[in-house]
Amino acid sequence: MDALIEQLKSLALTQAVPFLIKVVGGLVLWFVGRTLINGFRRVLNLGLQKRQLDATLIRYIESLFTGSLTILLLIAILGLMGVETTSFAALLAAAGIAIGTAWSGLLSNFAAGVFLLVLRPFRVGDEISAGGVTGLVQEIGLFATTLDTPDNLRISVGNSRLFGDNIVNFTHHPHRQVTIKVPLHHGGDVFGLMNALKERVSVVPEVLQQPGPSVGVAEFTALGPVLAVQVWAKPSMAGPVTGAVAHAVEEILLSAGYTVPAPTVQEPLAKAS
């Protein structure tokens, strides 16, 4: 029995204790490494902000920096634990090829993310419509772009889908046009109504005076002319301005006694007897 205890003690001293020391060293190295990585990331963030780089590009560089250093930290911990890092690196490369083949969609999203940052069709804070989603851009990540929709939903869309679709940027320019169409009957005082509409919509709150409002005939139909009331507003105020202008147009039409032309129904041709 004493011999067995001595063997166990010897085994603990030769195997268990060194292993526990390696585990403790690995944990310490992990926490110290993560602390240093976070510190370097903050320094990098401050340096990039001083250079006045775009917020999207700053986040992208931070993600690449943090991910690369974390992988190196894990390899260092494995080396401390006694794992052969050279064979691990070869295994990691082989796994990377296999994963890259299986996850080709992720790689395409990654490549599309790089092109989105280089070509800059939109930036963080822009309101866009692309990939079947309309919303405010919150983040352009390595593989997906995050948007907040007008009804306060957060949607992540793959970068390849965004890059491969038509991208409509609503906030790229400092002002945005709002158009309200007004169908009229033939025989009315079109010019008088045009002047009244222009005068009324020019005092609607948040309507820009430069470029100023305009009212013109957009098209002629069998029922009568169709007016186009066009105003300009800041992109963030396009929605409220649309509703306010529509309400102002309604006021003018009601005061002038106009009604919306009813659609005509074509009578069927008489059948030959």
Buried (B, 14 or more C-beta within 10 A) or exposed (E): EEEEEEEEEEEEEEEEEEEEEBEEEBEEBBEEBBEEBEEEBEEBBEEBEEEEEBBBBBBBBBBEBBEEBBEEBBBBBBBBEEEEEEEBEEEBEEEEEEEEEEEEEBBBBBEBBEEBBEEEBBBBEBBBBBBEBBBBBBBBBBBBBBBBEEEEEEBEBBBBBBBEBEBEBBBBEEBBEBEBEBBBBEEBEBEEBBEBBBEBBBEBEBBBEEEEBBBEEBEEEEBBBBBBBBBBBBBBBBEEBBEBBBEBBEEBBEEBEBEEBEEEEEEEEEEEE
